[in-house]
Amino acid sequence: MDVQPSTAFQPTTAGRLRLRNRIVMSPMTRSRAFGTRATDDMAVYYAQRAGAGLIVTEGIQPSPIGQGYPDTPGLHSAEQVAAWRRVTDAVHDAGGSIVAQLMHTGRIGHPSTTEAAGHGPLTPVGPSAVQAGGQVFTPTGPQRNVVPRALTEDEIASTIQDFATAARHAIDAGFDGVEIHGANGYLLHQFLSTNANRRTDRWGGSPQNRTRLTLDVVAAVVDAIGADRTGLRLSPANGLGDTVEAGHVETYTTLVRELGRFDLAYLHLVEAGDPGLTPVLRGLWPGVLMLNPATPEPQDHPGRLALVDQGAADLISFGRLFIANPDLVDRLATGAELALPDMSKAYGGDHRGYTDYPTLAHSPAAA
Ligand SMILES: Cc1cc2nc3c(=O)[nH]c(=O)nc-3n(C[C@H](O)[C@H](O)[C@H](O)COP(=O)(O)O)c2cc1C
């Protein structure tokens, strides 16, 4: 089989991060933590995927109230930091790089989830007391999202500090950096939106006000661990979590212009909502652009690598293919067949559908 000549296979840097190639494992919640702590299975799972230029972990809650799903890991206690250390050591021993995705799910969540995690039944928080349509997964299965409590000014300040503290914890745990989750309908995206955010104070209304929380969280994390190991994920107009963004072009051009001053390690764009905006933001963003392109079917994904050669992005992230192909980079490099994930095992459960996907060398066909 021919080796593809794509520049995606060449090493590069993103701020302080050193990437063995430009293919990134996209963040994926797998709900397999034990009591909000990373497990040995998680260390195996991530180490198996260390061939990626960079691994972005599953969403990690920076605080108990930031947890939106059952069995997701945190970075707000000493025990969680110690547990993550085993994961980062395993990835580094395998030659990989790994950043922690800091995810506060905001109004997406349920009191029964925080209760099961040992923090009591907490009402989710958001910019305003506006319930998200749809359901959220809970320890007892899908339930309707509840009406969140609007964050007070003081709580916004402490939420920003929670992100900064979690970023410091990430470094203590051996991560190479953090990715701030500003996408997919969670807290920061809720503030960016025009439906979840009905505030009339300095956190709502104009694009300047709606982008303020994202920018303040970025500033606090940069202050805590340095811009050169801080990334940010955005998903303009992707509608997840019942998010509506009227005038999203102005929101994101305003935001990306402002972000330019931070010299972040990278900006990670989820393209699904408005692919036409990607080249516009690419033009406005002076730094490394990581793209999760809008190619809905996993079997179409190998074509994504051409985007690096074309200069549309510097790094390309893959989600679902990394679930089923621990050696995805090798498979892409050799044009080998790609396995498709069993999505019924995406969230929760044991090692099945998690650490038991074979590499090419160990696949039944190779045996
Ligand atoms: C099982 C699963 C869990 C996910 N969890 C997260 C998450 O925790 N944080 C996040 O930013 N995106 C999450 N995503 C979105 C992925 O990072 C990615 O953007 C999406 O799967 C599209 O990329 P793909 O077509 O390569 O799969 C998740 C996706 C899947 C399939």
PDBQT file of the ligand as one rigid body, heavy atoms in Angstrom, charges set to zero:
ROOT
HETATM    1  C1  LIG A 401     -18.981   9.564  21.951  1.00  0.00    +0.000 C 
HETATM    2  C2  LIG A 401     -18.689  11.012  21.703  1.00  0.00    +0.000 A 
HETATM    3  C3  LIG A 401     -18.427  11.848  22.774  1.00  0.00    +0.000 A 
HETATM    4  C4  LIG A 401     -18.090  13.185  22.557  1.00  0.00    +0.000 A 
HETATM    5  N1  LIG A 401     -17.745  13.979  23.633  1.00  0.00    +0.000 NA
HETATM    6  C5  LIG A 401     -17.251  15.223  23.416  1.00  0.00    +0.000 A 
HETATM    7  C6  LIG A 401     -16.684  15.971  24.483  1.00  0.00    +0.000 A 
HETATM    8  O1  LIG A 401     -16.594  15.530  25.636  1.00  0.00    +0.000 OA
HETATM    9  N2  LIG A 401     -16.209  17.210  24.191  1.00  0.00    +0.000 N 
HETATM   10  C7  LIG A 401     -16.277  17.748  22.934  1.00  0.00    +0.000 A 
HETATM   11  O2  LIG A 401     -15.836  18.874  22.716  1.00  0.00    +0.000 OA
HETATM   12  N3  LIG A 401     -16.785  17.037  21.896  1.00  0.00    +0.000 NA
HETATM   13  C8  LIG A 401     -17.245  15.793  22.099  1.00  0.00    +0.000 A 
HETATM   14  N4  LIG A 401     -17.674  15.045  21.032  1.00  0.00    +0.000 N 
HETATM   15  C9  LIG A 401     -17.590  15.589  19.672  1.00  0.00    +0.000 C 
HETATM   16  C10 LIG A 401     -16.298  15.110  18.987  1.00  0.00    +0.000 C 
HETATM   17  O3  LIG A 401     -15.151  15.700  19.581  1.00  0.00    +0.000 OA
HETATM   18  C11 LIG A 401     -16.310  15.479  17.484  1.00  0.00    +0.000 C 
HETATM   19  O4  LIG A 401     -16.413  16.885  17.352  1.00  0.00    +0.000 OA
HETATM   20  C12 LIG A 401     -17.449  14.805  16.736  1.00  0.00    +0.000 C 
HETATM   21  O5  LIG A 401     -17.495  13.419  17.022  1.00  0.00    +0.000 OA
HETATM   22  C13 LIG A 401     -17.306  14.993  15.214  1.00  0.00    +0.000 C 
HETATM   23  O6  LIG A 401     -16.080  14.466  14.764  1.00  0.00    +0.000 OA
HETATM   24  P1  LIG A 401     -16.019  13.057  13.991  1.00  0.00    +0.000 P 
HETATM   25  O7  LIG A 401     -16.918  13.234  12.804  1.00  0.00    +0.000 OA
HETATM   26  O8  LIG A 401     -14.589  12.860  13.628  1.00  0.00    +0.000 OA
HETATM   27  O9  LIG A 401     -16.538  12.006  14.923  1.00  0.00    +0.000 OA
HETATM   28  C14 LIG A 401     -18.057  13.712  21.233  1.00  0.00    +0.000 A 
HETATM   29  C15 LIG A 401     -18.372  12.860  20.170  1.00  0.00    +0.000 A 
HETATM   30  C16 LIG A 401     -18.660  11.534  20.378  1.00  0.00    +0.000 A 
HETATM   31  C17 LIG A 401     -18.923  10.648  19.197  1.00  0.00    +0.000 C 
ENDROOT
TORSDOF 0
